[in-house]
Amino acid sequence: MARATDASAGEENVTRRRLFSFIGWGSFATFFGGITIASLRFFFPRILYEPLQEFVAGRPDDYQIGEVSTRMLKEQRVWVVRNEQGIYTLVAICTHLGCTPIWHPSEDRIKCPCHGSNFLRDGQNVAGPAPSPLYRAAISLDFAGNIIVDKGRKENLQGKRDQPPFFLPLKA
Amino acid sequence: MANLSLKTLQDAVVESQIWKSIFRHGYAMNRRNRLLAITNNVFYHILPTKITKYGMRMRFHWGAGIMTFYLFMVLTFTGVLLMFYYVPTVPRAYYDMKDLQNVVPFGNILRNMHRYAAHAMVFMVMVHMARTFYTASYKPPREFNWVVGVILLKLTFLLSFSGYLLPWDQLAIWAVTVGTNMARATPLLGYEGPFSNLIGMKINNDIRFALLGGTTVGSATLLRFYVLHCIAFPIALTALLAVHFWRVRRDGYSGDVPIKG
């Protein structure tokens, strides 16, 4: 405290300069900081013009029991599979790095051309680098009896994927 | 007390090897240092002070770096010409590329020059880095320039990757699908990467989304990659190239010391 007068005198001499310096650099920082944050936010649009995730996949009668149907593959990138119990879909996006696998009926396998992952017809990954089974999209019937598939809701866990809404039970 | 510790911290930073490798002299504002600040700054003084004949031996430096630079100039020139015909939209991109190959006068040779020079540039960057590594030219005082070189390598890869999407054929779309799916697993920034759930990363706000402009490779991706390929990456590369060249000349050629025996 012995130097209190010195310190206060010294501070008083630079008070105005420090204030202007603070305002000046503060304005710079605010301006360029704001531009930086706004520019980063700019790259995340609020609205996407991507295709609707929900589509009509015909009627249950269009699919034979034991069939892995490719009729929706080109437009919607899903296989529709019917078995004794009902219908489910497989999303044709490899769980490795997102290529479109190919259904080989003669081998009863789904194989990815990019890195060689293999899947069974229930979506289970059995060979190659794919870390998890193929996803199943939510599937339901509307009042007119059409199959509605929603690719926005997906599941690939055993147990969950065999239950509605990812499996559509049908009487054979 | 607060000032004292801040000063200690500042000294620790300014005295560190990393800092000294980037900024060569201290703060003392005397006439000599002010002159050095000018002659040592790439934006004020791009010319070298001296090079010895030993540093100029072809068998030592292979000319790989300057060849990479020539390829970059070829790519800039042909790339600007290609921009006159190529429109980065989904309906047109592939057919504009086909028009360049089959309809536009000299279009095919320009496109091929751009494509093969791009492959060659990636290759020459690696040759250049291998030579730098095997002649130990990355060692002090050139360690900072090695760091600049590594960033230039990354920018070359990014240019190559972003240009790969532009023909908009099957190869392009699937290569970029695969490449950007890897970005999903980026630590913190990708929505499937480690620790990313801690900062709330989802499919529609992570680094992959920013790259793609959506959740799948689509028209927004094509436009983003086009702008990055033609504007952002070349400007960043050019700026770092200037620093890179200047550091090569300022630090002296690593072959300047004659090898005895």
Interface residues (C-beta under 8 A of the other chain):
Chain A: F43 F44 P45 L48 Y49 E50 L97 G98 C99 C114
Chain B: W174 T177 V178 N181 M182 N204 N205 F209 A210 G213 G214 T215 T216 G218 S219 A220
